[in-house]
Amino acid sequence: MFKNKKNNNQKKTCSNCSNAVYSGEGCFICLELDEPICVIDEWVPTNNHFKCKGKCYSKL
């Protein structure tokens, strides 16, 4: 069973992760890791995109 079980067929990315928090002007911060990092900046994925390797989507 997946944590995000509503849409199991949905592609797993930072864009639809519950740990990616919108911080304004197209920037999303990932709160899954020990230190918050910017994963999407100005609506474009950064080098840190999907850095957690999908921990939010791992099996329980």
Kinemage of the C-alpha trace (Angstrom):
@kinemage 1
@onewidth
@group {chain A} dominant
@subgroup {mainchain}
@vectorlist {calphas} color= white
{ca met a 1} P 0.000 0.000 0.000
{ca phe a 2} L 1.346 3.433 -0.944
{ca lys a 3} L 1.071 6.591 1.142
{ca asn a 4} L -0.263 8.489 -1.864
{ca lys a 5} L -2.702 5.773 -2.866
{ca lys a 6} L -5.309 7.978 -4.585
{ca asn a 7} L -3.481 7.964 -7.904
{ca asn a 8} L -1.100 5.005 -7.929
{ca asn a 9} L -0.833 5.306 -11.726
{ca gln a 10} L 0.215 8.944 -11.456
{ca lys a 11} L 3.861 9.730 -12.243
{ca lys a 12} L 5.776 10.255 -9.001
{ca thr a 13} L 7.632 13.590 -9.069
{ca cys a 14} L 8.232 16.608 -6.859
{ca ser a 15} L 5.330 18.359 -8.588
{ca asn a 16} L 2.726 16.107 -6.967
{ca cys a 17} L 4.528 15.259 -3.718
{ca ser a 18} L 2.957 16.324 -0.433
{ca asn a 19} L 6.408 17.285 0.923
{ca ala a 20} L 7.049 19.885 -1.799
{ca val a 21} L 5.813 23.211 -0.448
{ca tyr a 22} L 5.138 26.198 -2.701
{ca ser a 23} L 7.137 29.190 -1.505
{ca gly a 24} L 6.136 31.760 -4.142
{ca glu a 25} L 7.092 32.786 -7.685
{ca gly a 26} L 7.221 29.204 -8.964
{ca cys a 27} L 9.569 27.891 -6.292
{ca phe a 28} L 8.926 24.624 -4.428
{ca ile a 29} L 10.890 23.572 -1.337
{ca cys a 30} L 11.290 19.893 -0.407
{ca leu a 31} L 10.762 19.178 3.293
{ca glu a 32} L 11.444 15.431 3.057
{ca leu a 33} L 15.202 15.722 3.588
{ca asp a 34} L 17.036 16.873 6.717
{ca glu a 35} L 17.688 20.304 5.205
{ca pro a 36} L 15.002 21.972 3.031
{ca ile a 37} L 16.116 22.411 -0.586
{ca cys a 38} L 14.623 24.081 -3.645
{ca val a 39} L 13.503 21.389 -6.112
{ca ile a 40} L 11.574 23.583 -8.563
{ca asp a 41} L 12.536 27.194 -9.286
{ca glu a 42} L 10.525 29.491 -11.563
{ca trp a 43} L 8.414 26.437 -12.529
{ca val a 44} L 11.517 24.593 -13.841
{ca pro a 45} L 13.039 21.543 -12.099
{ca thr a 46} L 16.446 22.237 -10.525
{ca asn a 47} L 19.441 19.893 -10.189
{ca asn a 48} L 17.953 18.862 -6.818
{ca his a 49} L 14.674 17.701 -8.404
{ca phe a 50} L 13.595 14.297 -6.984
{ca lys a 51} L 16.656 14.292 -4.700
{ca cys a 52} L 14.851 12.190 -2.058
{ca lys a 53} L 14.414 9.392 -4.648
{ca gly a 54} L 10.699 9.187 -3.883
{ca lys a 55} L 10.760 8.483 -0.146
{ca cys a 56} L 7.237 9.923 0.062
{ca tyr a 57} L 6.056 7.194 -2.318
{ca ser a 58} L 7.810 4.247 -0.704
{ca lys a 59} L 5.807 1.278 0.499
{ca leu a 60} L 4.643 1.253 4.121
